[in-house]
Amino acid sequence: MNGSRRSLLLAVLIGWSGAAYAQGTEQPAAAGEDEDPTKTVVFNLRYQHSELLNGGAADLLLLRRDVAIVGGNRPPGHKVALLRFDLPVGTVEAGGQRQSGLGDLYAQAIHVHPFSRRFSLGAGTGAFLPTASHELLGAGKWQIAPLAVPIWFLTRPRGMFFCKVQDQFSVAGDDDRPDIHHLLVTPTLLWRLRPLIWLLFDSEAQIDWRRDRTSYKSGVLFGTSFGHGRGGWIKLEVPWGENRLGDWTVKASFALRDRR
């Protein structure tokens, strides 16, 4: 895999592993190695069902748009940026209430810099906008979420290990809603079983600085490409530890890559 394609795969991986609604950890690129990275625009449709504590549940449909930008005066792919926009819509049942509607909008921008053939570093920031139609569907706060993602490429191009570190904190919003300050640490291993089939394993620690507690979850993802710029994946996540935030979550997604 040449530098341009490797940098693109890296950028998309960082984007999919970035913070999303409900603090998701997502999937790798949904296309083969023979695509032109300078023309890559991805639309992603994801369904997510979560079993929450105390009998609660959440069903969300996430509309996602990812745009990879490759440019600069250096060789193609040396400078890579990924832009992301997430819009969640769904239903949440908790505390004896049930509400449906729009969630908080998320936007993200990341820049990727390769330092060697085996190591690259992504850095950027995300932002949550309090667009939710009901308090059950969002946090009611304007939030900033800077992140850094060091990535190591493993044996040949068959796999990679990366670790997302993201600090998320509220800066304004509804005074009646609690302030937010979380640190997310998410080590992730991706391995390509075949050119168009991959597995992803991750674990995430969420440190809640304001409540002085840490929650954990781990997940496994199976993904494949259907060809012609189409791909999909399914993932199971299980929270664990005494401060777990739910019982289990299953996610399924379809991704479409621009072929123009």
C-alpha positions, 0 to 999 in steps of 0.5 A: 500500500503506497503512502497516499492510500495508507494515509487515507485509510489512517484518516478514515480510521481516525474519523470512525474512531472519533467521538460520536453520539453516545461515545461510539467507536466505529469502523474502518474504511469500507473499500478496497485498496485500489480506490483514488483517495483524493475522490473519497467522500463517505456517507454512513448510515448507522443503526444502534440499539442500546440496553441501558440500566434500570430497564431503559433502552435507546434506538438511534439512527445516525446519519454521518458524512465523512469527507477526506481531503488530501493535498499539500505541496508534498507527495500526495497523501502526505497531508490528510484531513478528515471532516465529519458531521453526525446527526442522530435521530431516534427514541430513548426510554429512561426514568419512566419517560419515552421521547423520540426526535433529534439528538445533538449534532456533532462535527469533527476535523482531524489532521493526519501527519505520517512520521514514518512508514510505521507511525502516524499521528492524527490530531484535531477537535470535535464539537457537540451542538445542543440541537436535541429536541428533548433533554433525554436525547441530548446533553443540553450543552455546547461541548468541545472535544479535542483529540489525538490518535497515535497509530502504528502500522503492523506487519505489512499493511494487514493491520494497525493499532491506534489509541484515541485520547479525547477530552470532552468538556462543556463550555456553555448551554442550559444552566439547569443541566449538569456540566460535562468533563470526560476523558476517553481513552480507546485502544483499538486493534484492526486486522484485515483477514482478507483484502475486503474483510476485517476485524476490529477489537477495542476497549474504552475507558471513560473517565468522568472528572466531575463525578470522579468515576471511570466506566469501561466497555469493550467491543468486537466488529466484523466488517466487509466491503461489497465492492463498488464503494459499498461496505458494512459492518456489525459490532457488539459492545459490552460495558463492564465494571462497577460504574458501567453505563449500560448492559449491551449495545449492538450497532450495524452500519452501511457506508457508501464511498463516492466513485466519481 
